[in-house]
Amino acid sequence: MGANNMKIAILSGKGGTGKTLLSVNLASVVDKSIYVDCDIEEPNGHLFFKPKEIETEDILVDIPTVDNDLCNGCRTCVNFCKFNALAFTKNLIIFEDICHSCNGCILLCPEKALSKKQRIIGKIQRGISDNVTVLSGILNTGEPSGTPIISRLIDIISKEEVFTFIDSPPGSACIVMDSIKDADYCILVAEPTLFGIHNLNMVYELVQLFNKPFGVVINKSLGNNDLAEDFCREKNIKILGKIPFDEELGILNSNGIIAARKSLKYKKLFSNILDKVTGEV
């Protein structure tokens, strides 16, 4: 792995810490990169990049369908399903919206009464924004799991030979794990508050579980000796950089403007963070 084809995942314990701010700016400071928005429930990276030449791919999953002439009402499938997506009254009822597409009911049906059909759960959009290829996953409202969308995004970038920045979902749930599993390095974004430390600890434990190399970026920093910095020192965690609590940066970000493209000062700030990441690896 060369430094110019690293896959870097950016994580945070909750939304609103600056994960997307960091991701879009890092993707903008290199000659050619891919930005992947894995925050599939509320993707917003495209609001900054405003990509053009957009291509869309529907994401389909398998769900069961029943042949009532073959079904004898044995309830094997109903008893198996831990998500209560199946019920039997006079006939087998399938609640498609809560099916997790594990296909276990199809495999276990002794009468072979269940088979597969496909349903759209969301989509992936791909576009271009200057030097950045922008990939966004979008989960349809009400869907129980976005794992197939994350898996498809990771599959698309698996063979790419450029810097790739993965804007992970907030928190530490299964879709976060899916988004970082192939990452070469993880950046944890933290706020310098007591609540921020709690959220940082969530993703700190996650990257340790996956044995990923990582460092921390402190956002909205007010200077030295903040609580997040104390936490990092206590845990011997590398601090990659600090993004200042800065009015100009806040205005640019709230207006959907990528600061590194607007100002040499901010380009240098985010370039320095990336240099530290590549130096670590």
Backbone bond lengths (Angstrom), bond angles and torsions (degrees), N, CA, C in turn:
res aa  C-N    CA-C-N  psi(-1)  N-CA   C-N-CA  omega(-1)  CA-C   N-CA-C  phi
1 M - - - 1.463 - - 1.528 110.10 -
2 G 1.312 116.25 123.39 1.448 120.61 173.89 1.505 110.52 -90.29
3 A 1.342 115.35 162.97 1.467 119.20 -178.29 1.515 111.89 -63.12
4 N 1.350 116.64 -28.79 1.462 119.15 -175.34 1.519 113.79 -85.34
5 N 1.332 118.29 3.15 1.469 118.96 174.81 1.526 111.49 -127.98
6 M 1.321 115.71 29.96 1.458 121.02 177.43 1.514 111.68 -70.16
7 K 1.308 114.92 148.17 1.459 121.88 171.03 1.523 107.20 -109.48
8 I 1.322 115.38 113.09 1.460 121.82 -173.80 1.528 108.82 -113.90
9 A 1.329 116.26 121.49 1.464 121.34 177.93 1.523 109.35 -98.53
10 I 1.324 115.59 136.38 1.465 121.63 179.27 1.524 107.61 -111.89
11 L 1.344 116.52 123.54 1.457 122.18 -173.88 1.518 111.28 -124.57
12 S 1.332 114.83 158.75 1.465 121.44 170.70 1.514 108.53 -153.56
13 G 1.324 115.48 155.10 1.455 120.05 -177.00 1.513 114.53 -73.45
14 K 1.329 116.71 -17.83 1.466 121.64 177.15 1.521 108.52 -153.42
15 G 1.327 116.14 171.64 1.449 120.15 176.08 1.525 111.34 -75.63
16 G 1.332 115.49 155.77 1.458 120.36 173.81 1.510 115.57 87.93
17 T 1.342 118.14 7.78 1.465 119.78 -178.21 1.532 112.79 -87.09
18 G 1.333 117.30 -13.94 1.458 120.67 -177.89 1.513 113.34 113.22
19 K 1.316 116.51 16.43 1.465 121.54 -178.63 1.533 111.39 -62.23
20 T 1.317 116.90 -47.31 1.461 119.82 179.68 1.526 111.40 -71.61
21 L 1.331 117.21 -37.02 1.464 121.03 174.53 1.517 110.41 -53.00
22 L 1.330 116.88 -48.57 1.455 121.08 -179.41 1.525 111.23 -68.18
23 S 1.318 116.75 -43.48 1.467 120.91 -175.37 1.524 112.06 -62.02
24 V 1.328 117.24 -48.96 1.465 119.72 -175.45 1.527 111.14 -69.02
25 N 1.317 116.90 -33.33 1.459 119.52 179.66 1.528 111.84 -74.03
26 L 1.323 117.20 -38.91 1.461 119.59 175.78 1.523 110.82 -62.36
27 A 1.325 116.54 -42.48 1.468 120.00 179.96 1.524 111.91 -64.04
28 S 1.328 116.76 -24.23 1.461 121.32 -174.98 1.524 114.11 -87.36
29 V 1.331 117.43 -14.04 1.470 118.69 -173.70 1.522 113.49 -94.66
30 V 1.333 117.86 0.35 1.462 120.45 176.52 1.520 109.35 -109.03
31 D 1.337 116.16 162.19 1.461 120.48 -173.80 1.521 112.18 -63.98
32 K 1.327 116.55 -37.90 1.457 120.91 -179.23 1.519 108.38 -149.37
33 S 1.318 116.97 131.71 1.461 119.23 -177.08 1.522 110.48 -154.05
34 I 1.330 114.03 170.53 1.469 122.20 173.13 1.519 107.74 -121.85
35 Y 1.315 115.85 131.85 1.466 121.62 173.13 1.523 107.16 -109.43
36 V 1.334 115.80 127.99 1.464 121.34 -177.63 1.520 109.32 -119.25
37 D 1.318 117.12 114.08 1.465 121.34 179.83 1.524 108.99 -91.69
38 C 1.328 115.53 99.01 1.465 121.83 179.20 1.528 112.51 -91.84
39 D 1.323 117.07 1.99 1.465 120.22 175.90 1.517 107.54 -79.89
40 I 1.339 115.22 71.78 1.461 121.55 -163.81 1.534 114.16 -71.66
41 E 1.327 117.13 -17.04 1.460 118.93 177.55 1.526 111.74 -81.56
42 E 1.324 116.37 -30.56 1.471 120.73 178.73 1.531 110.08 -142.70
43 P 1.325 118.55 63.58 1.468 119.64 -179.47 1.523 110.96 -67.88
44 N 1.323 117.11 132.63 1.471 119.20 -179.80 1.523 113.65 -136.49
45 G 1.335 117.26 2.21 1.455 119.28 178.34 1.521 112.61 -59.99
46 H 1.333 116.83 -33.54 1.469 120.62 -178.98 1.529 111.95 -64.65
47 L 1.338 117.25 -22.75 1.469 120.20 178.61 1.524 110.90 -66.90
48 F 1.326 116.73 -27.24 1.464 121.80 177.02 1.527 111.15 -85.94
49 F 1.320 116.39 -46.39 1.464 119.88 -174.68 1.538 113.29 -77.69
50 K 1.335 116.37 -31.01 1.467 120.75 -177.75 1.532 110.71 49.48
51 P 1.332 116.99 58.68 1.469 120.83 -172.67 1.528 113.16 -65.97
52 K 1.328 114.40 154.53 1.461 122.24 176.91 1.530 108.73 -117.25
53 E 1.334 114.72 172.88 1.475 121.41 -179.87 1.526 110.81 55.71
54 I 1.314 116.85 47.88 1.468 121.79 -172.70 1.532 111.22 -75.39
55 E 1.314 114.94 130.71 1.461 122.95 172.61 1.528 108.61 -114.44
56 T 1.330 116.37 143.41 1.464 120.80 -175.97 1.524 110.71 -122.35
57 E 1.324 115.41 137.42 1.467 122.06 177.09 1.527 108.80 -126.82
58 D 1.324 117.04 122.53 1.464 120.96 175.63 1.526 109.98 -73.25
59 I 1.337 115.98 142.52 1.465 121.70 176.76 1.525 108.17 -106.36
60 L 1.331 114.96 121.96 1.456 121.82 -175.97 1.520 110.71 -111.56
61 V 1.327 116.20 147.12 1.463 120.93 173.76 1.520 109.38 -128.31
62 D 1.324 115.67 156.54 1.462 121.27 176.29 1.521 110.31 -82.73
63 I 1.318 116.21 135.70 1.460 121.61 171.88 1.529 107.92 -133.73
64 P 1.330 117.48 157.49 1.470 118.99 -176.83 1.521 113.03 -79.96
65 T 1.308 114.94 150.78 1.464 122.44 168.63 1.528 106.75 -132.36
66 V 1.310 117.41 149.11 1.464 120.48 -171.12 1.533 111.33 -114.20
67 D 1.315 114.62 141.47 1.460 122.56 169.39 1.529 106.62 -98.83
68 N 1.322 115.66 102.50 1.464 119.99 -174.04 1.529 112.83 -65.70
69 D 1.323 117.99 -19.43 1.465 120.08 176.80 1.526 111.41 -71.23
70 L 1.342 116.51 -25.52 1.464 120.37 179.59 1.528 112.25 -94.48
71 C 1.324 117.12 -27.41 1.466 121.05 -176.34 1.523 110.64 -69.38
72 N 1.343 116.35 128.76 1.474 120.69 -179.78 1.531 112.35 -106.48
73 G 1.341 117.00 6.31 1.464 120.21 176.99 1.509 114.71 76.26
74 C 1.318 118.48 26.37 1.468 120.94 -176.66 1.535 113.09 -72.47
75 R 1.318 117.68 -19.02 1.467 125.00 176.62 1.534 113.79 69.74
76 T 1.293 118.11 14.52 1.467 119.82 176.59 1.525 110.81 -57.00
77 C 1.316 116.22 -44.01 1.466 120.77 -179.32 1.522 111.61 -68.04
78 V 1.335 116.85 -38.97 1.469 121.39 179.88 1.517 110.48 -63.26
79 N 1.322 116.41 -44.11 1.465 120.76 -179.37 1.531 111.71 -68.14
80 F 1.305 116.50 -30.65 1.468 120.31 -179.15 1.525 112.26 -72.25
81 C 1.332 118.13 -40.11 1.462 122.02 -169.49 1.527 111.19 -71.36
82 K 1.336 116.38 113.72 1.457 122.05 -179.36 1.528 112.68 -81.65
83 F 1.333 116.33 -6.86 1.464 120.28 -179.66 1.529 111.98 -101.95
84 N 1.341 116.96 4.81 1.468 122.48 179.43 1.524 112.14 54.99
85 A 1.344 114.70 39.86 1.460 119.39 178.61 1.522 112.35 -87.67
86 L 1.351 116.14 -1.62 1.465 121.32 -179.73 1.521 109.68 -130.17
87 A 1.325 115.31 143.92 1.466 121.18 175.29 1.522 107.83 -147.80
88 F 1.330 115.67 154.26 1.462 119.08 178.53 1.517 109.75 -127.35
89 T 1.336 115.65 123.85 1.461 121.77 170.55 1.528 106.30 -115.12
90 K 1.313 117.04 -103.77 1.471 119.25 171.34 1.529 110.62 -82.82
91 N 1.312 115.00 -28.72 1.460 122.70 176.13 1.523 108.73 -134.74
92 L 1.333 115.74 168.01 1.456 120.56 176.46 1.530 109.18 -75.26
93 I 1.336 115.07 130.36 1.460 121.37 177.62 1.530 108.12 -109.91
94 I 1.340 115.84 131.91 1.467 121.55 179.72 1.525 108.51 -114.68
95 F 1.338 116.19 120.13 1.471 121.62 177.60 1.530 107.71 -92.48
96 E 1.307 115.83 92.37 1.466 121.58 -171.15 1.526 112.40 -61.47
97 D 1.332 117.30 -33.23 1.466 120.36 -173.68 1.526 113.38 -70.38
98 I 1.334 117.46 -17.86 1.470 118.66 178.93 1.525 112.53 -114.25
99 C 1.334 116.80 6.01 1.462 120.81 175.18 1.516 109.63 -70.26
100 H 1.343 117.50 133.60 1.462 122.84 179.88 1.525 112.66 -98.27
101 S 1.310 117.17 10.60 1.480 122.58 171.07 1.526 113.16 59.88
102 C 1.321 117.70 36.86 1.465 119.29 178.64 1.530 112.06 -82.00
103 N 1.343 117.36 -19.00 1.468 124.42 178.44 1.531 113.10 69.60
104 G 1.339 117.05 8.26 1.463 119.30 -179.93 1.515 113.38 -62.82
105 C 1.330 117.10 -37.61 1.466 120.22 -179.60 1.525 111.16 -63.50
106 I 1.336 115.48 -36.35 1.474 119.99 179.79 1.526 109.60 -67.33
107 L 1.315 116.56 -42.73 1.461 120.81 -178.64 1.531 112.09 -66.14
108 L 1.335 116.27 -34.96 1.458 120.09 -173.17 1.528 114.48 -88.96
109 C 1.305 118.35 -15.28 1.467 120.54 -175.59 1.531 110.83 -61.61
110 P 1.328 118.72 115.75 1.474 120.69 -176.10 1.525 113.14 -70.18
111 E 1.343 116.71 -21.97 1.463 121.06 -177.50 1.531 112.68 -97.85
112 K 1.355 116.24 0.92 1.469 121.13 -177.06 1.528 111.66 54.90
113 A 1.331 114.72 37.39 1.468 119.98 -178.64 1.527 112.58 -85.09
114 L 1.309 116.64 -13.33 1.465 120.89 -178.75 1.522 110.56 -106.14
115 S 1.314 115.49 138.59 1.456 121.63 176.03 1.528 108.45 -138.73
116 K 1.331 116.31 178.24 1.464 121.04 -174.62 1.527 111.40 -96.85
117 K 1.341 113.65 145.60 1.455 120.72 161.31 1.527 106.65 -138.05
118 Q 1.314 117.56 170.27 1.452 120.07 -174.90 1.524 111.82 -114.43
119 R 1.323 113.35 150.51 1.468 121.08 179.88 1.527 108.99 -139.68
120 I 1.327 116.84 140.92 1.455 121.98 178.60 1.533 109.03 -79.77
121 I 1.346 116.88 128.01 1.467 120.26 177.97 1.530 112.62 -110.97
122 G 1.316 116.72 -10.52 1.458 119.74 -178.68 1.510 109.87 171.98
123 K 1.330 115.95 -159.61 1.459 119.59 -177.38 1.521 110.21 -155.24
124 I 1.317 113.70 166.46 1.461 122.34 172.57 1.519 107.63 -121.98
125 Q 1.323 115.84 134.06 1.457 121.15 175.79 1.520 109.29 -114.33
126 R 1.333 115.41 138.51 1.465 121.58 179.76 1.514 108.86 -127.22
127 G 1.340 116.39 129.04 1.447 120.82 179.48 1.517 111.15 -147.76
128 I 1.325 115.97 -178.64 1.455 122.26 -176.39 1.524 109.30 -123.22
129 S 1.326 115.79 137.27 1.468 122.18 174.78 1.527 107.91 -136.98
130 D 1.333 115.99 93.91 1.470 121.31 -176.43 1.522 110.64 54.42
131 N 1.325 117.27 -114.33 1.466 121.69 -175.48 1.524 113.62 -87.03
132 V 1.332 117.22 2.97 1.472 120.69 -171.61 1.530 110.91 -118.22
133 T 1.323 115.60 129.20 1.464 120.81 166.80 1.520 107.63 -86.21
134 V 1.326 116.19 126.41 1.466 121.91 -173.59 1.525 109.56 -108.99
135 L 1.338 115.66 119.89 1.460 122.47 176.00 1.524 109.00 -114.45
136 S 1.320 116.34 128.01 1.466 120.69 -179.48 1.520 109.86 -128.84
137 G 1.323 116.27 129.33 1.456 121.39 172.46 1.516 109.86 -96.46
138 I 1.339 116.48 137.65 1.467 121.46 -176.69 1.523 108.27 -131.94
139 L 1.331 117.07 114.59 1.458 123.05 179.24 1.521 109.47 -90.38
140 N 1.329 116.64 131.09 1.462 119.80 177.03 1.526 110.89 -63.20
141 T 1.315 116.47 144.95 1.463 121.80 -178.46 1.526 111.01 -59.20
142 G 1.327 115.73 133.38 1.457 121.23 176.08 1.510 115.61 90.09
143 E 1.337 117.70 -4.82 1.462 119.40 179.79 1.527 110.30 -72.81
144 P 1.347 117.19 142.06 1.472 119.49 -175.04 1.518 114.69 -76.23
145 S 1.331 118.05 -24.82 1.464 119.83 -174.81 1.523 110.48 -149.62
146 G 1.329 114.85 135.00 1.459 120.35 176.67 1.513 113.40 -104.04
147 T 1.327 117.33 10.18 1.460 121.09 -177.52 1.527 113.25 -54.21
148 P 1.342 120.39 -42.53 1.478 118.77 179.65 1.527 113.08 -61.65
149 I 1.333 117.71 -31.32 1.462 120.42 178.27 1.518 109.92 -70.54
150 I 1.335 117.12 -45.77 1.460 121.08 177.44 1.529 110.35 -59.23
151 S 1.327 116.26 -44.57 1.465 120.61 -178.78 1.522 111.16 -60.76
152 R 1.326 116.90 -39.67 1.459 120.32 179.26 1.528 111.18 -68.46
153 L 1.325 117.20 -40.13 1.464 120.46 176.98 1.522 110.90 -60.49
154 I 1.326 116.60 -45.49 1.459 120.80 -178.84 1.527 110.18 -66.75
155 D 1.322 116.95 -35.72 1.466 120.46 177.57 1.528 111.07 -64.37
156 I 1.332 117.26 -39.67 1.467 121.49 -179.08 1.526 110.79 -61.59
157 I 1.327 116.40 -41.31 1.476 119.57 -174.49 1.522 113.14 -89.16
158 S 1.315 117.48 -2.99 1.470 120.27 -170.67 1.524 113.17 -61.98
159 K 1.326 117.60 -30.62 1.461 120.37 -176.29 1.530 112.69 -108.25
160 E 1.308 117.23 7.42 1.463 120.36 -179.37 1.529 110.25 -75.00
161 E 1.316 116.07 143.95 1.467 121.81 -176.19 1.528 111.38 -113.06
162 V 1.305 117.10 41.62 1.464 121.90 176.63 1.523 108.56 -133.25
163 F 1.326 116.55 166.97 1.459 120.68 173.03 1.526 109.40 -55.01
164 T 1.322 116.43 129.71 1.461 121.29 178.82 1.526 108.62 -126.50
165 F 1.329 115.46 128.64 1.461 121.60 -178.46 1.518 108.66 -115.33
166 I 1.330 115.22 117.63 1.466 122.04 -175.83 1.522 108.81 -101.17
167 D 1.319 115.90 109.53 1.463 122.75 177.63 1.523 107.06 -84.06
168 S 1.335 116.04 94.17 1.467 121.61 -172.20 1.527 111.59 -72.84
169 P 1.335 117.45 159.09 1.457 119.71 171.72 1.531 109.97 -63.74
170 P 1.329 118.27 154.30 1.463 119.45 176.86 1.526 111.38 -71.84
171 G 1.328 115.78 155.58 1.457 120.51 177.19 1.516 112.19 94.13
172 S 1.329 116.23 -156.24 1.463 120.77 -176.72 1.530 111.43 -141.50
173 A 1.336 117.25 30.13 1.465 121.53 -178.10 1.531 110.93 -78.74
174 C 1.328 115.43 -176.04 1.469 120.93 -174.74 1.524 112.62 -58.84
175 I 1.351 117.82 -39.79 1.459 118.67 -177.88 1.524 111.65 -68.45
176 V 1.339 117.63 -25.71 1.467 120.72 173.94 1.523 109.16 -68.68
177 M 1.325 116.15 -44.98 1.469 120.23 177.64 1.523 110.42 -58.45
178 D 1.330 117.10 -43.07 1.466 120.53 179.37 1.524 111.13 -61.99
179 S 1.324 117.14 -35.60 1.464 120.29 -175.37 1.520 113.30 -73.88
180 I 1.341 117.67 -23.83 1.472 119.71 -175.48 1.518 113.54 -105.71
181 K 1.322 118.66 -3.25 1.462 120.09 -169.82 1.528 112.84 -62.00
182 D 1.338 118.28 -30.71 1.463 120.85 -179.83 1.524 112.57 -104.33
183 A 1.327 117.80 9.09 1.470 120.97 -178.46 1.526 110.84 -72.73
184 D 1.332 115.32 143.98 1.462 120.83 175.85 1.531 111.68 -84.12
185 Y 1.328 115.81 -24.79 1.466 120.31 -177.27 1.526 107.97 -154.99
186 C 1.329 116.17 147.14 1.461 121.63 178.47 1.524 110.57 -120.19
187 I 1.318 115.40 133.78 1.464 121.03 173.32 1.525 107.55 -108.32
188 L 1.317 115.97 125.08 1.460 121.59 178.16 1.524 107.99 -99.70
189 V 1.327 116.14 124.90 1.461 120.85 -179.60 1.524 108.26 -99.02
190 A 1.343 115.60 128.81 1.465 120.57 -175.25 1.518 110.67 -130.90
191 E 1.316 115.84 149.55 1.466 122.28 171.82 1.530 108.68 -99.80
192 P 1.330 117.60 147.62 1.473 120.92 -174.10 1.526 113.28 -83.84
193 T 1.343 116.10 53.28 1.463 121.10 -179.55 1.526 108.93 -131.93
194 L 1.312 116.23 168.30 1.465 120.43 177.99 1.521 110.83 -62.39
195 F 1.340 117.29 -42.39 1.460 121.25 177.41 1.527 109.75 -65.76
196 G 1.343 115.87 -35.87 1.456 120.13 178.10 1.516 112.48 -62.96
197 I 1.323 117.00 -36.09 1.462 121.06 177.83 1.526 110.80 -65.69
198 H 1.325 116.29 -40.68 1.464 120.43 177.33 1.524 110.54 -58.27
199 N 1.337 117.06 -45.00 1.461 121.21 -179.61 1.530 111.20 -69.57
200 L 1.330 116.48 -37.52 1.455 120.11 177.29 1.523 110.67 -62.07
201 N 1.311 117.02 -40.39 1.464 120.73 -178.25 1.531 111.32 -62.75
202 M 1.347 116.94 -32.85 1.471 120.51 178.40 1.523 111.20 -59.85
203 V 1.339 116.38 -50.47 1.465 118.89 -176.83 1.535 111.17 -78.65
204 Y 1.318 117.01 -25.90 1.473 121.31 173.47 1.530 109.88 -59.76
205 E 1.315 116.98 -45.47 1.461 120.49 178.98 1.529 110.90 -67.33
206 L 1.323 116.74 -33.18 1.469 120.58 -179.26 1.528 111.45 -67.13
207 V 1.329 117.55 -48.26 1.468 118.97 -178.00 1.535 111.12 -67.99
208 Q 1.317 116.33 -29.54 1.465 118.70 174.56 1.528 110.66 -66.66
209 L 1.336 116.18 -39.65 1.462 120.89 177.94 1.526 110.86 -60.12
210 F 1.338 116.46 -38.00 1.460 121.30 -179.11 1.533 112.06 -88.84
211 N 1.329 116.18 -1.33 1.467 121.49 179.09 1.525 111.61 56.75
212 K 1.330 116.50 43.44 1.455 122.22 179.50 1.534 110.23 -96.19
213 P 1.331 117.34 139.00 1.469 118.46 170.67 1.518 109.23 -66.95
214 F 1.334 116.98 144.16 1.457 118.87 -173.31 1.516 110.82 -157.34
215 G 1.308 114.66 164.26 1.451 123.13 172.00 1.508 108.72 -150.83
216 V 1.317 116.39 174.56 1.465 122.04 -174.55 1.524 110.62 -118.31
217 V 1.319 115.39 139.58 1.465 122.43 167.14 1.521 107.44 -113.63
218 I 1.321 116.69 127.04 1.464 121.62 179.21 1.525 108.25 -94.94
219 N 1.319 116.28 119.47 1.464 121.85 179.28 1.534 110.09 -97.84
220 K 1.326 114.94 153.22 1.471 121.98 -179.79 1.530 111.14 59.72
221 S 1.317 114.42 37.00 1.457 119.72 -177.44 1.530 110.80 -71.00
222 L 1.321 115.16 138.47 1.470 121.42 177.41 1.525 111.87 -102.14
223 G 1.325 116.53 5.86 1.464 118.96 -179.70 1.510 111.28 130.33
224 N 1.307 116.19 -145.29 1.464 120.94 -175.70 1.526 111.75 -87.80
225 N 1.331 112.92 162.53 1.467 121.67 171.24 1.523 114.41 59.38
226 D 1.340 116.44 38.20 1.459 117.73 173.08 1.535 108.93 -85.30
227 L 1.332 115.95 170.91 1.460 120.37 -173.25 1.526 112.19 -65.42
228 A 1.333 117.38 -37.79 1.463 120.06 -179.71 1.524 110.81 -65.57
229 E 1.334 115.80 -37.69 1.456 119.59 178.62 1.533 110.37 -66.32
230 D 1.321 116.99 -39.91 1.466 120.69 176.61 1.528 110.94 -61.05
231 F 1.349 116.35 -41.29 1.465 121.27 179.29 1.532 110.00 -61.48
232 C 1.327 116.34 -44.02 1.467 120.64 -178.66 1.518 111.17 -64.76
233 R 1.318 116.98 -40.54 1.462 119.94 178.34 1.533 110.98 -64.11
234 E 1.327 114.78 -42.27 1.468 119.78 -179.34 1.524 111.40 -62.31
235 K 1.349 116.26 -38.11 1.467 121.33 -178.19 1.528 112.57 -92.93
236 N 1.330 116.88 0.80 1.465 122.05 -178.13 1.532 111.23 59.13
237 I 1.335 115.52 46.47 1.458 122.11 179.80 1.525 109.51 -99.80
238 K 1.317 115.81 135.69 1.455 121.35 179.77 1.529 110.46 -69.08
239 I 1.346 117.26 126.65 1.456 122.15 173.14 1.529 107.67 -93.05
240 L 1.311 116.19 114.37 1.466 121.95 -175.64 1.523 112.32 -80.98
241 G 1.309 116.39 -24.32 1.454 119.95 -179.56 1.507 111.53 168.60
242 K 1.329 114.83 171.64 1.457 121.82 178.76 1.529 108.77 -128.52
243 I 1.328 115.18 132.21 1.461 120.74 173.66 1.522 106.55 -98.63
244 P 1.317 118.48 118.91 1.468 120.20 -172.02 1.529 113.02 -69.62
245 F 1.321 114.09 153.71 1.472 120.85 170.02 1.524 106.31 -74.43
246 D 1.349 115.09 94.01 1.455 121.29 -164.04 1.528 109.70 -128.82
247 E 1.318 117.17 125.98 1.459 120.92 -176.50 1.527 111.93 -63.83
248 E 1.320 116.99 -43.36 1.466 120.10 -179.04 1.522 111.29 -61.55
249 L 1.333 116.36 -44.93 1.457 120.67 178.63 1.524 110.83 -63.67
250 G 1.335 116.36 -40.00 1.461 120.62 179.03 1.518 112.03 -62.61
251 I 1.317 116.96 -40.18 1.474 120.65 179.43 1.524 110.55 -66.90
252 L 1.332 116.59 -45.43 1.464 120.08 178.49 1.526 110.78 -58.93
253 N 1.325 115.95 -46.42 1.456 120.70 -177.30 1.523 111.78 -65.30
254 S 1.337 116.99 -42.44 1.474 120.02 -179.15 1.524 111.83 -67.83
255 N 1.336 116.88 -22.29 1.463 121.21 177.66 1.526 112.68 -92.91
256 G 1.336 117.08 8.18 1.450 120.90 177.65 1.512 113.78 70.34
257 I 1.329 117.03 31.00 1.467 122.53 180.00 1.523 108.87 -107.52
258 I 1.328 116.77 131.42 1.456 121.48 178.74 1.518 108.61 -78.09
259 A 1.324 116.18 112.24 1.465 121.75 -171.28 1.519 112.22 -60.32
260 A 1.336 117.80 -37.70 1.458 121.39 -177.85 1.520 112.38 -66.21
261 R 1.324 117.01 -23.07 1.464 120.85 176.43 1.525 111.68 -86.73
262 K 1.309 116.40 -17.70 1.460 121.27 -175.06 1.517 112.31 -95.16
263 S 1.327 116.60 -33.06 1.467 120.72 -169.71 1.511 111.15 -138.56
264 L 1.322 116.83 132.82 1.461 122.19 177.18 1.530 110.91 -62.54
265 K 1.338 115.70 -33.23 1.463 120.27 179.19 1.534 111.07 -59.53
266 Y 1.320 115.97 -45.60 1.462 119.51 -178.30 1.528 111.32 -77.38
267 K 1.323 116.96 -31.37 1.465 119.02 175.12 1.520 109.80 -60.27
268 K 1.327 116.90 -41.36 1.458 121.06 178.48 1.520 111.26 -65.69
269 L 1.332 117.07 -41.15 1.463 121.93 179.49 1.528 111.12 -57.48
270 F 1.341 116.16 -50.64 1.462 119.49 -176.17 1.531 111.47 -76.80
271 S 1.331 117.87 -29.55 1.464 120.51 174.85 1.520 110.51 -64.09
272 N 1.319 117.45 -39.14 1.462 121.08 178.96 1.530 111.70 -63.97
273 I 1.331 115.75 -38.74 1.467 119.35 177.21 1.525 109.75 -63.56
274 L 1.324 117.47 -44.94 1.457 120.80 -179.66 1.528 110.77 -65.04
275 D 1.308 117.40 -38.77 1.469 120.67 177.35 1.535 110.87 -59.45
276 K 1.313 116.85 -39.08 1.464 120.40 179.32 1.529 110.90 -67.87
277 V 1.339 116.24 -36.09 1.465 120.16 177.70 1.519 110.19 -64.35
278 T 1.333 116.82 -49.53 1.460 119.75 -179.14 1.520 111.23 -65.20
279 G 1.326 116.69 -32.46 1.454 120.47 175.36 1.507 112.62 -65.63
280 E 1.341 116.71 -36.00 1.455 121.36 177.98 1.532 111.65 -65.23
281 V 1.336 115.86 -37.22 1.459 120.47 -176.55 1.521 111.26 -88.52
